[in-house]
Amino acid sequence: MVLLAGSEETRRTLVDQLSEFIGTFVNIESFAVDEGIERIISDRLVLLSSYLIEEEVKPFIGENCQIIIAKRIVNFQNIDQLFTVPVGTEALYVNDFPETVNEAIASLKSLGVDHMKLYPYFPGKKMVKEADLAITPGEVNLVPDSVKTVMNIGPRLLDITTIITVLGRLGLLEEKQEEVSTRYIRTIIQLSRRLAVATSEANQVSEHLKKVVDGVHDGILAIDRKGTITVFNGILEKLLGFHSSRVMGKNIRNVLGNHHLCDFILNKEEGEADEYFTVDYADVMVHRFTIDSDGTTVATFKNAVETIEMERKLRRELVKRGHYGKYTFDDIIGENKQLTETKTIAKKLAKTQLTILIHGESGTGKELFASSIHHASSRHKGPFLAVNFSALPEDLVESELFGYEEGAFTGAKKGGRKGLFEQANGGTLFLDEIGDISLKVQARLLRVLQEKELLRIGGSKIIPIDVRVVAATNRNLLELIEKGEFREDLYHRLKVLFLHLPELRNRLDDIESLIRYFMHQSGRMDVRLEPEVLQQLKRYQWYGNIRELKNTIDYMLAVCDDQVIRIKDIPNESFFQSKRHGLASDPVQTAATAATVTTIQEKELISVLSIIDSLEKEGQSISRMKVAEKSKETDAPLSEQQVRYRMDLLEERGHIEKTRGRLGSRTTEKGRGFLATIHC
């Protein structure tokens, strides 16, 4: 028999189902319309996944074929997901055609899945119900962007009557019906067993969580949307003097006599917050947050005296180890417009938890900004650690960053050693001169940033980490990417947020205030600077930036006479740093001119565009898989993921137009014109 399905995912799902029930005695061949049908089918029993593809497959069905149009039911392998949805929830049911949507909704209701309100959605539907949840049988790409949560229950399965019909057409009904029926029942039993195990595990987890909640050192209170108490642990019983059995299920206002505390806990509009309260003569710190998925509000109660003392101990320990940020934004001297704008942006970036890439020439104050960002962030009470890759030997970088286990290598410390990522847990890690690390370390660093976990050298235990990374460089990372010396995926993972630091030669109006600051630092405020000295210093380009200026001031303070700095005290020209060849420039500006036809990426874009154009001319449907396969015939072979990224770029340029469903992509007039100029 031959199975014809609309999409590749549907084809795979139905082939798996058929193989399970009749695969031991029926040879099953299959095609997906989206991927193309390779030949004319003759002398076969043909099973269509839906009547909606009947017209599309007609040209491929030849002589002596019997056709069966499948009846489909909801995928019972994943139906248990639906019962996790709260009663009364409104959700969109998303599929490719109105008919399949309405059939599925009716099928779910007939199976007893009627605890939520399902609204149909398909491409082109004009009146769309607003909902936070969408349920779809594999058509995730059709879900509206406004939907927050998507539940993919997989393509619908064949119902038992369709499988019996197939057996009848193949003349196997009497011989194999009992065997197929047994297999079908076995599948249902396995599903029931899975649900029973899941229920048992859920009960165990619930009991375990209750023990955990009762065992923590903080009081924990949880209420639902209506203010009804759902969690009230043992520590809170001691703090407030109520037994949980007396307050569970009651409204919080009928339990807590402190109206200000009730108002604070019930206030969901202000989001997560902390506030001090006095409850029965005890000072407590209450932290409130809301779980968006079900509207539960959780409040934790900490003994204020104990909390303050713990924070003091932590701060003393961090200072003792040197794991703290030494600088704040107040330490960044200058009133230049570029600098003040950069500080304003940095303060905004500090409020997020996202990775930041700082770009600036040597001496512009990258660590100063990184430390200030840490101080202005929510992690300011945690550690701040810094590592300069240009000052670290290559063979030590991995062990320094990720740590190692005992015996990992010759000379490894007994008991192993924590790396900087572990030591910075809960705080910020500053990776200076990130452009100097090897490709091997880049690969490990990328994994840590993606997975938020690491593996020590020589270890087998996965260690979760909570670290914000601020990276910095004075090199042009885009040029390094072109040379194959820096990973493009790591670049984009680091440059989630970006900050460029202005060079001193572009903020000469700050020279005077910086000089006063450095003289004050040296305890030499009694020294006078002659006006012509200041004018002369403003004429230099300062390629060494702030660091070079400080060295110059220190030199002049050392050689001046009579507490006066004169022209003769300025170092000669050889003292000052000259412009280096290939001095790093702003990577944002460099990116605008980097994409030329000579780069590897541009050649690959032209190759993908040419393949799409040729497939279109041949009348074939165009998919990422086909383009990837065709690319293997060129000198620029690409994976499906690489093809997807390059097709996105081509679409941004207006060279191709991507459509959902079975039509695939096509070359635009602009794209064909571009190819014509290339071929000329």
RAQUIDA-V599272 format. One record per residue. N is the residue number from 1. SS is DSSP state (hx for helix, st for strand, lp for the rest). Layout:
N&SS ; N&SS
This chain:
1&lp ; 2&st ; 3&st ; 4&st ; 5&st ; 6&lp ; 7&lp ; 8&hx ; 9&hx ; 10&hx ; 11&hx ; 12&hx ; 13&hx ; 14&hx ; 15&hx ; 16&hx ; 17&hx ; 18&hx ; 19&hx ; 20&hx ; 21&hx ; 22&hx ; 23&lp ; 24&lp ; 25&lp ; 26&lp ; 27&lp ; 28&lp ; 29&st ; 30&st ; 31&st ; 32&st ; 33&hx ; 34&hx ; 35&hx ; 36&lp ; 37&lp ; 38&lp ; 39&lp ; 40&lp ; 41&st ; 42&lp ; 43&lp ; 44&lp ; 45&st ; 46&st ; 47&st ; 48&st ; 49&lp ; 50&lp ; 51&hx ; 52&hx ; 53&hx ; 54&hx ; 55&hx ; 56&hx ; 57&hx ; 58&hx ; 59&hx ; 60&hx ; 61&st ; 62&lp ; 63&lp ; 64&lp ; 65&lp ; 66&st ; 67&st ; 68&st ; 69&st ; 70&lp ; 71&lp ; 72&st ; 73&st ; 74&lp ; 75&lp ; 76&lp ; 77&lp ; 78&lp ; 79&hx ; 80&hx ; 81&hx ; 82&hx ; 83&hx ; 84&hx ; 85&lp ; 86&lp ; 87&lp ; 88&lp ; 89&lp ; 90&st ; 91&st ; 92&st ; 93&st ; 94&st ; 95&lp ; 96&lp ; 97&lp ; 98&hx ; 99&hx ; 100&hx ; 101&hx ; 102&hx ; 103&hx ; 104&hx ; 105&hx ; 106&hx ; 107&hx ; 108&hx ; 109&hx ; 110&hx ; 111&lp ; 112&lp ; 113&lp ; 114&lp ; 115&lp ; 116&lp ; 117&st ; 118&st ; 119&st ; 120&st ; 121&st ; 122&lp ; 123&lp ; 124&lp ; 125&lp ; 126&lp ; 127&lp ; 128&lp ; 129&lp ; 130&lp ; 131&lp ; 132&lp ; 133&st ; 134&st ; 135&st ; 136&st ; 137&lp ; 138&lp ; 139&lp ; 140&hx ; 141&hx ; 142&hx ; 143&lp ; 144&lp ; 145&lp ; 146&lp ; 147&lp ; 148&lp ; 149&st ; 150&st ; 151&st ; 152&st ; 153&lp ; 154&lp ; 155&lp ; 156&lp ; 157&st ; 158&st ; 159&lp ; 160&hx ; 161&hx ; 162&hx ; 163&hx ; 164&hx ; 165&hx ; 166&hx ; 167&hx ; 168&hx ; 169&hx ; 170&lp ; 171&lp ; 172&lp ; 173&hx ; 174&hx ; 175&hx ; 176&hx ; 177&hx ; 178&hx ; 179&hx ; 180&hx ; 181&hx ; 182&hx ; 183&hx ; 184&hx ; 185&hx ; 186&hx ; 187&hx ; 188&hx ; 189&hx ; 190&hx ; 191&hx ; 192&hx ; 193&hx ; 194&hx ; 195&hx ; 196&hx ; 197&hx ; 198&hx ; 199&hx ; 200&hx ; 201&hx ; 202&hx ; 203&hx ; 204&hx ; 205&hx ; 206&hx ; 207&hx ; 208&hx ; 209&hx ; 210&hx ; 211&hx ; 212&hx ; 213&hx ; 214&hx ; 215&hx ; 216&lp ; 217&lp ; 218&lp ; 219&st ; 220&st ; 221&st ; 222&st ; 223&st ; 224&lp ; 225&lp ; 226&lp ; 227&lp ; 228&st ; 229&st ; 230&st ; 231&st ; 232&st ; 233&lp ; 234&hx ; 235&hx ; 236&hx ; 237&hx ; 238&hx ; 239&hx ; 240&hx ; 241&lp ; 242&lp ; 243&lp ; 244&hx ; 245&hx ; 246&hx ; 247&hx ; 248&lp ; 249&lp ; 250&lp ; 251&st ; 252&hx ; 253&hx ; 254&hx ; 255&lp ; 256&lp ; 257&lp ; 258&lp ; 259&hx ; 260&hx ; 261&hx ; 262&hx ; 263&hx ; 264&hx ; 265&hx ; 266&hx ; 267&lp ; 268&lp ; 269&lp ; 270&lp ; 271&lp ; 272&lp ; 273&st ; 274&st ; 275&st ; 276&st ; 277&st ; 278&st ; 279&st ; 280&lp ; 281&lp ; 282&st ; 283&st ; 284&st ; 285&st ; 286&st ; 287&st ; 288&st ; 289&st ; 290&st ; 291&st ; 292&lp ; 293&lp ; 294&lp ; 295&lp ; 296&st ; 297&st ; 298&st ; 299&st ; 300&st ; 301&st ; 302&st ; 303&st ; 304&hx ; 305&hx ; 306&hx ; 307&hx ; 308&hx ; 309&hx ; 310&hx ; 311&hx ; 312&hx ; 313&hx ; 314&hx ; 315&hx ; 316&hx ; 317&hx ; 318&hx ; 319&hx ; 320&hx ; 321&hx ; 322&lp ; 323&lp ; 324&lp ; 325&lp ; 326&lp ; 327&lp ; 328&lp ; 329&hx ; 330&hx ; 331&hx ; 332&lp ; 333&lp ; 334&lp ; 335&lp ; 336&lp ; 337&hx ; 338&hx ; 339&hx ; 340&hx ; 341&hx ; 342&hx ; 343&hx ; 344&hx ; 345&hx ; 346&hx ; 347&hx ; 348&hx ; 349&hx ; 350&hx ; 351&lp ; 352&lp ; 353&lp ; 354&lp ; 355&lp ; 356&st ; 357&st ; 358&st ; 359&st ; 360&lp ; 361&lp ; 362&lp ; 363&lp ; 364&lp ; 365&lp ; 366&hx ; 367&hx ; 368&hx ; 369&hx ; 370&hx ; 371&hx ; 372&hx ; 373&hx ; 374&hx ; 375&hx ; 376&lp ; 377&lp ; 378&lp ; 379&lp ; 380&lp ; 381&lp ; 382&lp ; 383&lp ; 384&st ; 385&st ; 386&st ; 387&st ; 388&st ; 389&hx ; 390&hx ; 391&hx ; 392&lp ; 393&lp ; 394&hx ; 395&hx ; 396&hx ; 397&hx ; 398&hx ; 399&hx ; 400&hx ; 401&hx ; 402&hx ; 403&lp ; 404&st ; 405&lp ; 406&lp ; 407&lp ; 408&lp ; 409&lp ; 410&lp ; 411&lp ; 412&lp ; 413&lp ; 414&lp ; 415&lp ; 416&lp ; 417&st ; 418&lp ; 419&lp ; 420&hx ; 421&hx ; 422&hx ; 423&hx ; 424&lp ; 425&lp ; 426&lp ; 427&lp ; 428&st ; 429&st ; 430&st ; 431&st ; 432&st ; 433&lp ; 434&hx ; 435&hx ; 436&hx ; 437&lp ; 438&lp ; 439&hx ; 440&hx ; 441&hx ; 442&hx ; 443&hx ; 444&hx ; 445&hx ; 446&hx ; 447&hx ; 448&hx ; 449&hx ; 450&hx ; 451&hx ; 452&lp ; 453&st ; 454&st ; 455&st ; 456&lp ; 457&st ; 458&lp ; 459&lp ; 460&lp ; 461&lp ; 462&st ; 463&st ; 464&st ; 465&lp ; 466&lp ; 467&lp ; 468&st ; 469&st ; 470&st ; 471&st ; 472&st ; 473&st ; 474&lp ; 475&lp ; 476&lp ; 477&hx ; 478&hx ; 479&hx ; 480&hx ; 481&hx ; 482&hx ; 483&lp ; 484&lp ; 485&lp ; 486&lp ; 487&lp ; 488&hx ; 489&hx ; 490&hx ; 491&hx ; 492&hx ; 493&hx ; 494&hx ; 495&lp ; 496&lp ; 497&st ; 498&st ; 499&st ; 500&st ; 501&lp ; 502&lp ; 503&lp ; 504&hx ; 505&hx ; 506&hx ; 507&lp ; 508&hx ; 509&hx ; 510&hx ; 511&hx ; 512&hx ; 513&hx ; 514&hx ; 515&hx ; 516&hx ; 517&hx ; 518&hx ; 519&hx ; 520&hx ; 521&hx ; 522&lp ; 523&lp ; 524&lp ; 525&lp ; 526&lp ; 527&lp ; 528&st ; 529&st ; 530&lp ; 531&hx ; 532&hx ; 533&hx ; 534&hx ; 535&hx ; 536&hx ; 537&hx ; 538&lp ; 539&lp ; 540&lp ; 541&lp ; 542&lp ; 543&lp ; 544&lp ; 545&hx ; 546&hx ; 547&hx ; 548&hx ; 549&hx ; 550&hx ; 551&hx ; 552&hx ; 553&hx ; 554&hx ; 555&hx ; 556&hx ; 557&hx ; 558&hx ; 559&hx ; 560&lp ; 561&st ; 562&lp ; 563&lp ; 564&st ; 565&st ; 566&lp ; 567&hx ; 568&hx ; 569&hx ; 570&lp ; 571&lp ; 572&lp ; 573&hx ; 574&hx ; 575&hx ; 576&lp ; 577&lp ; 578&lp ; 579&lp ; 580&lp ; 581&lp ; 582&lp ; 583&lp ; 584&lp ; 585&lp ; 586&lp ; 587&hx ; 588&hx ; 589&hx ; 590&hx ; 591&hx ; 592&hx ; 593&hx ; 594&hx ; 595&lp ; 596&lp ; 597&lp ; 598&lp ; 599&lp ; 600&hx ; 601&hx ; 602&hx ; 603&hx ; 604&hx ; 605&hx ; 606&hx ; 607&hx ; 608&hx ; 609&hx ; 610&hx ; 611&hx ; 612&hx ; 613&hx ; 614&hx ; 615&hx ; 616&hx ; 617&hx ; 618&lp ; 619&lp ; 620&lp ; 621&lp ; 622&lp ; 623&lp ; 624&hx ; 625&hx ; 626&hx ; 627&hx ; 628&hx ; 629&hx ; 630&hx ; 631&hx ; 632&lp ; 633&lp ; 634&lp ; 635&lp ; 636&lp ; 637&lp ; 638&lp ; 639&lp ; 640&hx ; 641&hx ; 642&hx ; 643&hx ; 644&hx ; 645&hx ; 646&hx ; 647&hx ; 648&hx ; 649&hx ; 650&hx ; 651&hx ; 652&hx ; 653&hx ; 654&lp ; 655&lp ; 656&st ; 657&st ; 658&st ; 659&lp ; 660&lp ; 661&lp ; 662&lp ; 663&lp ; 664&lp ; 665&st ; 666&st ; 667&st ; 668&lp ; 669&hx ; 670&hx ; 671&hx ; 672&hx ; 673&hx ; 674&hx ; 675&hx ; 676&hx ; 677&hx ; 678&hx ; 679&hx ; 680&lp
